[in-house]
Amino acid sequence: MSSFHNLVLQAKKARAVINYRGRKSDAKKNNLSKHAAGSSSVSSSVYVVCPSSHPLVPTSSPWDLLPVEIQIKIFAHCGVTDFLPLKLVCKSFYLLLNSQEQWITRQYLRQRRHGTLPSPIDSERTYTRNPEDDAVLLSDLFPPAKSAKGGHIYTFKYISGLRRRQTLCTRLCCYLADRVMDRFVHSEPAFMKSMFASKAERCVFVQRTTARLWFHLAPLMYYTLYFLETYALARREQTNVLLRDWEAGRLPVPVPPHIRRAMYRDLQVKIIRSPPFTDTPTLIATHHCMQLLVSYLRYTVPPDEPTVSDDSWIGSLLTVSPFLRIVEYFSAEIGDGGNQRMQRKDFMHNFHNDITLNEKDDINMLVFQNAPNVHLHGSVEDVWFDVVKEELALRKAAPHHAERVMVWTGLPVLFSCQDYPHDTTMTQTSLLNTSWTLHRLSPLHHGRDFDSLVNNPAALKFYATRLRDQVTAASFPIALQSTGPLPTTDDDTLSRTGALQSCTWEPIPSLSFSDIEHDRDLENRGILVKLEYENATYKAALLSLSSLPAIQTETVSKPRTRTRSQTQTHATHLPLLLTRFPAPLRQTFVSFLSSTFDTYCSPLRLPSRFIGTALNTYINTLTSEDGSGSVNAVEIVKELHLTLSFPALAAPDLRTLNITVPRESLGGFLHAENNGDGSESDVLAVLSAYLEEHLAMKFDLTGGNAEPTLKGQDHVRLARIACGGFVLGGDGKLKLVASTPAGDNGDADTTAGRNNHLALRACEVLLSDILRRAEMSEEDNHKP
């Protein structure tokens, strides 16, 4: 006799004993059947009666030998989509799933909620953002319906609704994360090429960063969905109340549009001041998520259209249409899952039907005044944003810091609010890890348009629009020059960038990289200009070292042959211009500054002595900020590359000479100069002495001869320095290399974090020296 047959016999005997005891219990209580779900654990403590009209049908298999509570646990391990196919397997499964639906659902939730059931959200409960806890948050935000007899009704339909919400939020988060990383990859091609050599590495980077953003956004999207569904339900309930008032004669006239908006605003305030939004960090995080969602809805507007002033369609998409319509919009925009043209057509058809059904709703037509040209929400700000801004101000949470998500080593993604000027951490960090071309600017005169520039958001938006118009017009020279030869250029960079998506001017609140969150001035330190194309992003920065007033009074002190009247002019002095543009776009931008602000732009050439001093200043900053001396300096500077240039008359066949100091030898040059006495190092002087002693090459790399030399005798010049911390060239090229600070929760206590803080501090000092050089007069700048 086989072991399996013995097991079956033992199971039958055990089942017979259970049935016998069950019959005795039924005879005493007359309220339970032998198929009741017994209490074998804490998770199933209530007996359920199987209706006598639907007796369970045996299946002629060992399944009949299992107690009902075990059968319930087995079904609870199935997926939501498995219950309907299981009902079609056999009549026994069908009757069991119907009779024990509530207990299977409860067990299903307990397994995914770590042994608990959904409960109302209160202000004391906190939730993690771990992916395995998504079911806890989602089921608490959307609990099951209440029963008239008390308790809640757990059905397959309820958990199917949870799965539907989770799927929609997951898809939308995936689309947003994909759009964020796609925009980053196209706007930072230099970073991608320098960090990842192969295409496979770049693909892995995009996949991992997209997944991290996805996991971060998922719980926040649940809160967003909760607000939108709760707001829609509150509007419907209020409409029903108004209908009852109208039927009772207590509503003599329909509600006008402005009162209707005020009523809807009060509904939003009530939701915001109820759990889970009573927790301020939750409210701020959801606000950032909503800001990201709306910003990318605006970003997807075709680039050939003018600036969209009427964004009521976004408000309708968030309120009138179901949440599914937002997912359909992004799916059609990306082209995910089929014919993109048909997807867009289907979305437009469905969205139009949503708006039409809402406008022709019978109840709305009875209680609300008809306004054909007035939208339910005149602007997207009427949904969530205006209410949350006021609520954050009341809670003294505005302005607040940006939320950082480290998607890669040294690469954070910031979620912030566009409404708070202090929440502009990314503006000054945009100066890092970018190859810039240096220019000098004379004061920018803007008195005919605005009294102030840097601290005036309206002025920045106005000039951003004007620059966008000029750049767009410059792309079509035929329209500008109908006669005469057309300008030609060999650079086809702009032809590969695609259409212009946006043009923004943002204030730079500080030039501090190492202490961004605490170094806040009353006056901004510059302007960051960004031109975003379909396939690339170009930037420019106008900087000032001192916090000069935005309205600067300039009085002409010296008599000139041709002078203006001795009146005060409104001007802003931003002496240093950094550009990262292709040549045609740089020429267009400089022409815009000249024609708009009556300013003069000239290249900023750096002499040999300044370049050498910059290296010494950088290294001295590293060694003075930390007690480790030259150890950290070697870790940050790494290799040192020097480029020496020679005039054609002195060396016709030798234009440049490259000198490389490897990482292993750099520490020796630093120690040779310091000698442990704490004096400032001059690595170039040590290197000059080394070349003269070992190679018989007499080069004064510092340019610091005691005796002045004639211009023709200065044959050797330091033209360029490149190291792990910066790149600086005499032709006006600059690159500051450092990772973005990780913020309050970063790795400041680790060795890498301390080294990065030192590198950021050294970059600040180097940029300040360049700004001082730009502020010098033109005559002083030609001095070595």
Secondary structure, DSSP 8 states (H G I E B T S, - for coil): --HHHHHHHHHHHHHHHHHHHHHHHHHHHSS--TT----SBTTB-S-----TTS-----SSGGGGS-HHHHHHHHHTS-GGGHHHHHTT-HHHHHHHHHTHHHHHHHHHHHHTTT-------TT------GGGHHHHHHHHS---B-TTSSB---HHHHHHHHHHHHHHHHHHHHHHHHHHHHHHHH-HHHHHHH--SHHHHHHHHHHHHHHHHHHHHHHHHHHHHHHHHHHHHHHHHHHHHHHHHHTT---S-B-HHHHHHHHHHHHHHHHTSTTTTSHHHHHHHHHHHHHHHHHHHHTS-TTS------HHHHHHHHTS-HHHHHHHHHHHHTTTS-HHHHHHHHHHHHHHHHHHHHT-HHHHHHB---TT--SSSSGGGTTHHHHHHHHHHTT--S---EEEEEETTEEEEE--TT-TT--HHHHHTTTT--EEEEEE--EE-TTT-S-STT-HHHHHHHHHHHHHHHHHHT-HHHH-SSS-----S--TGGGT-SEEEEEEEEE--S-STTTTT---SS--EEEEEEEESS-EEEEEEE-SS---SSEE----S--SS---S---EEE---EEEEE--HHHHHHHHHHHHHHH---EEE----HHHHHHHHHHHHHHHHHHSTTTHHHHHHHH-SEEEEEE--TTT-TT--EEEEEE-HHHHHHHHHHHHTTTT----HHHHHHHHHHHHS-----TT---SS---GGG---EEEEEEESSEEEETTTEEEE-------TTS-TTSHHHHHHHHHHHHHHHHHHHHHHHHHS-HHHHT--
